[in-house]
Amino acid sequence: MGNEERLIRINELAKKQRESGLTDEEKKEQDKLRKEYVKEFHNNLRGQLDRVKIQNPDGSVIDLKSIRKKHDK
């Protein structure tokens, strides 16, 4: 399931939850879809940030990916 289809289904379940409530199975599906969506969002954001470069006043350039790698160790 693509991100767009996942988001549509999350919204359908949220609407149903407000209107009439969800079954236990639908609640599990909603939780699973939300977790997948957040995980994909974080991965996309991390990918974008890994491509960001910062230029210091002295002209040197640092990329955020190298800073993150140092911090993760």
N, C-alpha and C positions, 0 to 999 in steps of 0.2 A: 504494500500500500504506500503510495507516494505521500509526500507531506501535505499536498493540497487535499487529497481525499481523506487523509487522517484528520485534518482540521475541520473539514465539512462534517465528518462523523462525530467529532468531539462536540461541535456546535449543535448537531441534531440531538445528541444525548443530553446536553445541557438544557436545551429547550424542553425536551420531554421531562427532565427532572423537575423543572420549574412548574410545568403544567400538570403532570399526573404522577410523577415519581418514577423510579427505575426499579427493575427487578434486580435480584442479586447478580444475575449473569450480566446484565447491562452495566451495573456498577463496577464489576470486575473489568469489563471491556473498556469502560470509560477511564478507569485508573491506568490500565495498560497503555491505552492510546495517549493519555496525557504524559506518562513517563517517557514513552517513545518520542513524543513531540519535543519535550524539554531536552532530552538527550541529543536529539538531532540539532536543536537550536544551539545548544552549548558547543557541539562539534563545529557547526558552521561559524559561530562567533570566534571560536579558538582559531579556526583556519584563517579568518579575516585578520585577526590580531597578529597571527604569526607572520603575516605579510607586511605589517606596519614597520616602517623604519623611522627613527627619530634622529634628526640632525642637531647636533650640539652647536653652541655658539662658536666653538673652535673649528667647526667644519667636519668633525668626525661624525660618522653615521653608525648607529647601533640599531639592530633589529630586535623587536620584542621577543622573537622566538629564542634568541640566544639568552636573553635575560630570564625567560621562563625556564629554560633548560638548567641554568645555574641554580635557580630557586628550587626546582623540583628535586635536586640531588640531596 
